[in-house]
Amino acid sequence: MKFKRILLKLSGESLAGGQGHGIDTDRLNLYAAQIKEMVDAGVEIGIVIGGGNIFRGLSGASAGFDRVKGDQMGMLATVINSLALSSALEAIGQPARVLTAIGMFPIGEHYSKWKAIEALESGTVAIISCGTGNPYFTTDTGSALRAIEIEAEVMLKGTRVDGVYTADPEKDPTATRFDQISYDEVLARGLKVMDLTATALCKENDMPIYVFNMDIPGNLGKALAGEPVGTLVTAR
């Protein structure tokens, strides 16, 4: 494998599968099987999952919720998804540990870098929930922060799309995919890889981002083996 330690960001929307909301157990089990296969191959995996399949803070704010409370509701949604993934992993024999950015014992352990690294080094998947633990920050920013903290070699962003495009490929049939692109070009073009804060954080700490389609079975293994199944975002 090309990478020894990674941070995998999964979107809540992808976890919903075709039903569009909630948790699709087939999709959940597909993710769990791919993750276990990579751990068995020697890769240390930390995971951050979004909560958009259950509740999104920004959507709540636009509907009249207080923004802070809405974001806190979104954090709780990420915990539900994290518990579901940990259960799916443990069901197939892969140890997993749920860590939360806000105190939530006994649902999860309070996150620290050292607890996460201890889990990774023992072959346990560290699932880190609640984003950064603060409102106004997305789970993309939480993923970037945790990737840097746990000293991952790369942050893999598993999405419904197979990389970064010149435009939204679901809306523009002429959009073309980049094999590699710099942080500066992502920011200059306003491409929707991650939010600006997350992209800037990765740039400042030289954390590569690899965007790929996690919903295709085997793609996680191909990405970790260095096969060109997505887009690499780096300084150069």
Secondary structure, DSSP 8 states (H G I E B T S, - for coil): ---SEEEEEE-HHHHTGGGSSS--HHHHHHHHHHHHHHHHTT-EEEEEE--TTT--HHHHHHTT--HHHHHHHHHHHHHHHHHHHHHHHHHTT--EEEEESS--TTTSEE--HHHHHHHHHTT-EEEEESTTSSTT--HHHHHHHHHHHTT-SEEEEEESSSS-BSS-TTT-TT--B-SEEEHHHHHHHT--SS-HHHHHHHHHTT--EEEEETTSTTHHHHHHTT-SSEEEEE--
